[in-house]
Amino acid sequence: VQLGASEEKVAKAVEVSSQVGAGPFPSRSGYSIVCLSYAWLSKDHPDPDLFHLKRLVKDIRGRWWARGDRADKVVVFWDLMSLFQKPRDETQNELFKEALNDLEILY
């Protein structure tokens, strides 16, 4: 499954994420925040047959936040990719617990 983002868009996203992470909370800096989460489909893997990813790729371009110029001012928090998953070392586990305590800020 390919999301279809150009190298230029990926580079821009990396640049924006570093700016947003270093500055004020994203919604205070003119960015919209979109949170993505879903129940895992198996104990060992959240999406073993890419069911959710295929739906996401098909559906994402129709969302208001993914269209036109607005798409450049959106930060997506996808819990699976934004939080350390198992196996975690001690440092990662502490960061994971810290992040869990602050998730209500996003949700």
C-alpha positions in Angstrom: 0.0 0.0 0.0 1.4 3.3 -1.0 0.2 6.7 0.3 1.4 8.5 -2.8 3.2 11.3 -1.1 6.0 12.9 -3.2 9.5 13.2 -1.8 8.9 17.0 -1.7 5.8 16.5 0.5 7.6 14.0 2.7 10.5 16.5 3.2 8.0 19.3 4.0 6.2 17.1 6.5 9.5 16.3 8.3 10.3 20.0 8.4 6.9 20.9 9.8 7.0 18.2 12.4 10.3 19.4 13.7 9.0 23.0 13.9 5.7 22.0 15.5 7.5 19.8 18.0 9.8 22.6 19.1 7.2 25.3 19.3 3.9 25.9 21.0 1.2 23.3 21.0 0.2 22.7 17.3 -3.3 24.2 17.6 -1.9 27.4 19.0 0.4 27.7 16.0 -2.2 27.6 13.3 -2.2 23.9 12.7 -5.2 21.5 13.0 -4.6 18.3 14.9 -6.1 15.0 13.6 -5.8 12.0 15.9 -6.0 8.5 14.5 -6.4 5.4 16.6 -8.2 2.0 16.3 -8.4 -1.3 18.0 -5.7 -3.8 17.1 -7.0 -6.7 15.0 -4.7 -9.2 16.6 -2.5 -9.5 19.7 0.7 -9.3 17.8 0.0 -6.8 15.0 -2.5 -3.9 14.8 -3.4 -4.5 11.1 -1.9 -7.8 9.9 -3.8 -7.8 6.6 -3.6 -4.0 6.0 -7.4 -3.7 6.4 -7.2 -0.3 8.2 -4.4 1.0 6.1 -6.2 0.3 2.9 -9.3 2.1 4.2 -7.3 5.0 5.3 -5.5 5.4 2.0 -8.8 5.3 0.1 -10.6 7.6 2.5 -8.0 10.2 3.6 -8.1 12.5 0.5 -11.8 13.1 1.0 -11.4 14.5 4.5 -11.6 18.3 4.9 -8.2 18.5 6.5 -6.5 16.7 3.7 -7.7 18.9 0.8 -6.1 21.9 -0.9 -3.9 24.3 1.0 -5.4 23.3 4.3 -3.6 20.0 4.1 -0.3 21.9 4.7 -1.5 23.1 8.1 -2.5 19.7 9.6 -0.6 17.6 12.1 -1.7 13.9 12.3 -1.1 12.1 15.5 -1.3 8.3 14.7 -0.9 6.6 18.0 0.6 3.4 16.5 3.5 5.4 14.9 3.8 8.1 17.4 4.2 5.9 20.5 6.9 3.3 21.2 5.5 -0.2 20.6 6.7 -3.5 22.2 9.3 -4.5 22.5 10.5 -1.4 24.3 13.7 -0.8 26.2 13.6 0.9 29.7 13.9 4.4 28.3 11.3 3.8 25.6 8.9 2.3 28.2 9.3 5.4 30.4 8.5 7.7 27.4 5.6 5.5 26.5 4.1 5.8 30.0 4.7 9.5 30.0 2.9 9.9 26.7 0.0 7.8 27.9 -0.5 10.2 30.8 -0.8 13.1 28.4 -3.0 11.7 25.7 -6.1 13.5 27.0 -4.5 16.7 25.7 -4.9 15.4 22.1 -8.2 13.4 22.5 
